[in-house]
């Protein structure tokens, strides 16, 4: 889908039929014809757009003459029922001398925040400040997603404390996988931000330097939080794994003790079930005596196990 916007004199975004100076172009799940239209009108390399649509593309900055491409990896929430609550996708930002193009393979909710920034803030000729503000929004979106991930961890932890089931364990495993993806993407984003200042020649722009430092701080905070959550979740899963092993050992110990206790009556009953002469087999009180002896042996064995804390 291709959408072209330009801000009017009243500060409102107005959709345009074609790309003009000062336009902001949104490419969401674009077709080949839409990609070709943008490439032909802006003269940017086709790889700039194709790379931004590659789901495995890493964050990076690339410059081609006066045009530059910035790809930043951001999380996107998956539909309910999906095994993984979040996935990482790239968002591409192409800046030319007078047009900015935002590319995403999905209709990411962060794109609406980009539009709000375009309405509220005034950037002459789509300067680098707009790009930095977009990066700041993406960094804060990471923090928002990490808060949601933490809530999911707390919910799964409460359920597991009551009853350990496969479903909750797999939920924690998938969350752990997401945190690994978050950490990896944020680490690459931080490296990309360090290079961005040189690519955009921001060394002499104090305001831009403040923006990029604020963005870097937000990204670093998100990275640190993801690392902490990942480590805590790993420790939590190790603790539950140990608890499962302890519970299993206790159950096996109790079952073994009961097996031993019931062995003596079973042995006596087996012997008296044989087809050959046995003591007291013709006496009327034989069953009561045999049952009493069996019960006594079992009780003594159970008492010994209890005193030795085998129960």
C-alpha positions as CSV (number, residue, x, y, z in Angstrom):
1,X,0.0,0.0,0.0
2,X,1.4,3.4,-1.0
3,X,0.3,6.5,0.8
4,X,1.7,10.0,0.1
5,X,1.2,12.8,2.6
6,X,2.2,16.4,2.9
7,X,1.5,18.9,5.6
8,X,-0.8,21.8,4.7
9,X,-0.4,25.3,5.9
10,X,-2.8,24.6,8.8
11,X,-0.5,21.8,10.0
12,X,-2.7,19.0,8.9
13,X,-1.6,16.0,6.9
14,X,-3.2,15.8,3.5
15,X,-2.9,12.8,1.2
16,X,-1.4,13.6,-2.2
17,X,-1.9,11.8,-5.5
18,X,1.8,11.9,-6.3
19,X,5.2,12.5,-4.8
20,X,6.0,16.2,-4.5
21,X,8.6,18.2,-2.6
22,X,8.2,17.9,1.1
23,X,6.2,14.6,0.9
24,X,6.3,11.8,3.4
25,X,5.7,8.5,1.6
26,X,4.5,5.4,3.4
27,X,5.1,2.0,1.8
28,X,3.3,-0.8,3.7
29,X,3.2,-4.2,2.1
30,X,4.0,-2.5,-1.3
31,X,3.4,-4.1,-4.6
32,X,6.0,-4.2,-7.3
33,X,4.3,-1.4,-9.2
34,X,4.4,0.8,-6.1
35,X,8.0,0.1,-5.5
36,X,8.8,0.9,-9.1
37,X,6.9,4.2,-8.8
38,X,8.9,5.4,-5.8
39,X,12.2,4.3,-7.3
40,X,11.4,6.1,-10.6
41,X,10.3,9.3,-9.0
42,X,13.0,9.6,-6.3
43,X,15.9,7.9,-8.1
44,X,16.8,5.8,-5.0
45,X,18.3,2.4,-5.4
46,X,15.8,-0.5,-5.5
47,X,17.9,-2.3,-2.9
48,X,17.0,0.4,-0.4
49,X,13.4,-0.7,-0.5
50,X,13.9,-4.4,-0.9
51,X,16.3,-4.5,2.0
52,X,13.7,-2.7,4.2
53,X,11.1,-5.4,3.3
54,X,13.5,-8.3,4.2
55,X,12.2,-9.7,7.5
56,X,15.8,-10.8,8.4
57,X,17.5,-7.5,7.6
58,X,19.6,-6.1,10.4
59,X,19.7,-2.5,11.5
60,X,22.2,-0.5,9.5
61,X,22.9,2.9,7.9
62,X,23.8,3.2,4.2
63,X,24.5,6.4,2.2
64,X,24.3,6.8,-1.6
65,X,25.2,10.3,-2.7
66,X,22.7,12.7,-1.0
67,X,20.3,9.8,-0.2
68,X,20.6,7.6,2.8
69,X,18.9,4.5,4.1
70,X,18.3,3.7,7.8
71,X,16.9,0.4,8.8
72,X,15.9,-0.1,12.4
73,X,14.6,-3.4,13.9
74,X,11.4,-3.0,16.0
75,X,9.1,-5.5,17.7
76,X,5.6,-6.2,16.5
77,X,2.9,-7.9,18.5
78,X,1.6,-11.1,17.0
79,X,-2.1,-12.1,16.9
80,X,-3.5,-13.9,19.9
81,X,-2.9,-17.7,19.7
82,X,0.5,-17.3,18.1
83,X,3.2,-19.2,19.9
84,X,5.5,-16.2,20.0
85,X,3.9,-13.0,21.4
86,X,6.3,-10.7,19.5
87,X,8.6,-10.8,16.5
88,X,11.2,-8.5,15.2
89,X,10.8,-6.8,11.8
90,X,12.7,-4.0,10.1
91,X,11.4,-0.5,9.3
92,X,13.3,1.3,6.6
93,X,13.6,5.1,6.4
94,X,14.9,6.6,3.2
95,X,15.8,10.3,3.3
96,X,16.4,12.3,0.1
97,X,17.0,16.1,-0.2
98,X,13.2,16.9,0.1
99,X,11.3,13.6,0.6
100,X,11.3,11.0,3.3
101,X,10.1,7.4,2.7
102,X,9.0,5.0,5.5
103,X,8.9,1.3,4.5
104,X,7.5,-1.6,6.5
105,X,6.4,-5.1,5.5
106,X,3.5,-4.9,8.0
107,X,1.1,-2.2,9.1
108,X,3.0,-1.5,12.3
109,X,1.3,0.6,15.0
110,X,4.4,2.7,15.3
111,X,3.7,4.2,11.9
112,X,0.8,6.2,13.3
113,X,3.2,7.7,15.9
114,X,5.4,8.7,13.0
115,X,2.5,10.5,11.4
116,X,1.8,12.3,14.7
117,X,5.4,13.5,14.8
118,X,5.1,14.9,11.3
119,X,2.0,16.9,12.3
120,X,3.3,18.2,15.6
121,X,7.0,19.0,14.7
122,X,8.3,21.2,11.9
123,X,11.4,19.9,10.2
124,X,12.7,22.0,7.3
125,X,13.3,19.9,4.2
126,X,12.9,16.6,6.1
127,X,16.1,17.2,8.1
128,X,17.9,14.6,10.2
129,X,16.0,15.7,13.3
130,X,12.8,14.0,12.0
131,X,14.7,10.7,11.5
132,X,16.1,10.9,15.0
133,X,12.7,11.5,16.4
134,X,11.4,8.4,14.7
135,X,14.3,6.4,16.2
136,X,13.4,7.8,19.6
137,X,9.8,6.6,19.1
138,X,11.0,3.1,18.2
139,X,13.2,3.0,21.3
140,X,10.3,3.9,23.5
141,X,8.2,1.3,21.8
142,X,10.7,-1.4,22.9
143,X,10.2,-0.3,26.5
144,X,6.4,-0.5,26.1
145,X,6.8,-4.1,24.7
146,X,9.1,-5.1,27.4
147,X,6.6,-4.0,30.0
148,X,4.0,-6.2,28.3
149,X,6.4,-9.1,28.2
150,X,7.1,-8.7,31.9
151,X,3.3,-8.8,32.6
152,X,3.1,-12.1,30.7
153,X,6.0,-13.5,32.7
154,X,4.3,-12.6,36.0
155,X,1.0,-14.2,34.9
156,X,2.8,-17.4,33.8
157,X,4.7,-17.5,37.0
158,X,1.5,-17.3,39.1
159,X,0.0,-20.1,37.1
160,X,3.0,-22.3,37.4
161,X,3.2,-21.8,41.2
162,X,-0.3,-23.4,41.5
163,X,0.2,-26.2,38.9
164,X,3.1,-26.8,36.6
165,X,1.7,-27.6,33.1
166,X,3.3,-28.0,29.7
167,X,1.4,-25.0,28.4
168,X,2.9,-22.5,30.9
169,X,6.4,-23.9,30.5
170,X,6.2,-23.5,26.7
171,X,4.9,-19.9,27.3
172,X,8.0,-19.1,29.3
173,X,10.2,-20.7,26.7
174,X,8.6,-18.6,23.9
175,X,9.0,-15.4,26.0
176,X,12.6,-16.3,26.6
177,X,13.1,-16.6,22.9
178,X,11.5,-13.2,22.4
179,X,13.8,-11.6,24.9
180,X,16.8,-13.1,23.1
181,X,15.5,-11.5,19.8
182,X,15.0,-8.2,21.6
183,X,18.5,-8.2,23.0
184,X,20.1,-9.0,19.7
185,X,18.1,-6.4,17.8
186,X,18.7,-3.7,20.4
187,X,22.4,-4.5,20.4
188,X,22.6,-4.0,16.6
189,X,20.5,-0.8,16.9
190,X,23.0,0.6,19.4
191,X,25.8,0.0,17.0
192,X,23.8,1.6,14.2
193,X,23.1,4.7,16.3
194,X,26.8,5.2,17.0
195,X,27.5,5.3,13.2
196,X,24.5,7.5,12.5
197,X,26.1,10.7,13.8
198,X,29.0,10.4,11.3
199,X,26.8,9.4,8.4
200,X,24.4,12.4,8.9
201,X,27.3,14.8,9.8
202,X,25.7,15.7,13.2
203,X,28.9,16.6,15.0
204,X,28.3,20.3,14.6
205,X,24.6,20.2,15.3
206,X,24.1,20.5,19.0
207,X,20.3,19.9,18.9
208,X,20.7,16.8,16.8
209,X,23.4,15.5,19.0
210,X,21.1,15.8,22.0
211,X,18.4,13.9,20.2
212,X,20.7,11.1,19.2
213,X,22.0,10.9,22.7
214,X,18.4,10.7,24.1
215,X,17.6,8.0,21.6
216,X,20.8,6.1,22.5
217,X,19.9,6.3,26.2
218,X,16.4,4.9,25.5
219,X,17.8,2.1,23.4
220,X,20.5,1.3,26.0
221,X,17.8,1.2,28.7
222,X,15.7,-1.1,26.7
223,X,18.7,-3.3,26.0
224,X,19.6,-3.4,29.7
225,X,16.0,-4.3,30.7
226,X,15.8,-7.0,28.1
227,X,19.0,-8.5,29.4
228,X,17.7,-8.4,33.0
229,X,14.4,-9.9,32.1
230,X,16.1,-12.6,30.1
231,X,18.5,-13.5,33.0
232,X,15.6,-13.5,35.5
233,X,13.5,-15.7,33.3
234,X,16.4,-18.1,32.8
235,X,16.9,-18.3,36.6
236,X,13.1,-18.7,37.0
237,X,13.0,-21.6,34.6
238,X,16.0,-23.2,36.3
239,X,14.3,-22.9,39.6
240,X,11.1,-24.5,38.4
241,X,13.2,-27.2,36.7
242,X,14.9,-27.9,40.0
243,X,11.5,-27.9,41.8
244,X,10.1,-30.4,39.3
245,X,13.1,-32.7,39.9
246,X,12.7,-32.4,43.7
247,X,9.0,-33.1,43.5
248,X,9.6,-36.1,41.3
249,X,12.2,-37.4,43.7
250,X,9.8,-37.1,46.6
251,X,7.1,-38.9,44.7
252,X,9.4,-41.7,43.7
253,X,10.7,-42.0,47.3
254,X,7.1,-42.3,48.7
255,X,6.1,-44.8,46.1
256,X,9.2,-46.9,46.8
257,X,8.5,-46.8,50.5
258,X,4.9,-47.9,50.0
259,X,6.1,-50.7,47.6
260,X,8.4,-52.0,50.3
261,X,5.7,-51.8,53.0
262,X,3.3,-53.7,50.9
263,X,5.9,-56.3,49.9
264,X,5.7,-58.2,53.2
265,X,1.9,-58.9,53.1
266,X,2.3,-59.8,49.4
267,X,5.0,-62.3,50.1
268,X,3.1,-64.0,52.9
269,X,-0.1,-64.1,50.8
270,X,1.9,-65.6,47.9
271,X,3.5,-68.3,50.1
272,X,0.1,-69.3,51.6
273,X,-1.3,-69.4,48.1
274,X,1.0,-72.3,47.2
275,X,-0.4,-75.7,46.6
276,X,1.5,-77.6,49.3
277,X,1.0,-78.1,53.1
278,X,1.7,-75.1,55.3
279,X,1.6,-74.4,59.1
280,X,-1.9,-73.7,60.5
281,X,-3.5,-74.0,57.1
282,X,-6.3,-76.1,58.6
283,X,-6.8,-73.9,61.7
284,X,-9.9,-71.6,61.8
285,X,-7.9,-68.7,63.1
286,X,-5.1,-69.0,60.5
287,X,-6.3,-66.1,58.4
288,X,-6.6,-63.7,61.4
289,X,-3.1,-64.6,62.6
290,X,-1.5,-64.3,59.2
291,X,-3.2,-60.9,58.5
292,X,-2.1,-59.7,62.0
293,X,1.5,-60.7,61.4
294,X,1.4,-59.0,57.9
295,X,-0.1,-55.8,59.3
296,X,2.3,-55.7,62.1
297,X,5.3,-56.1,59.9
298,X,4.0,-53.4,57.5
299,X,3.3,-51.0,60.5
300,X,6.8,-51.5,61.9
301,X,8.4,-50.9,58.5
302,X,6.3,-47.8,58.0
303,X,7.3,-46.5,61.4
304,X,10.9,-47.0,60.6
305,X,10.6,-45.1,57.3
306,X,8.8,-42.3,59.1
307,X,11.5,-42.0,61.8
308,X,14.2,-42.0,59.1
309,X,12.2,-39.3,57.2
310,X,11.8,-41.4,54.1
311,X,8.2,-40.1,53.9
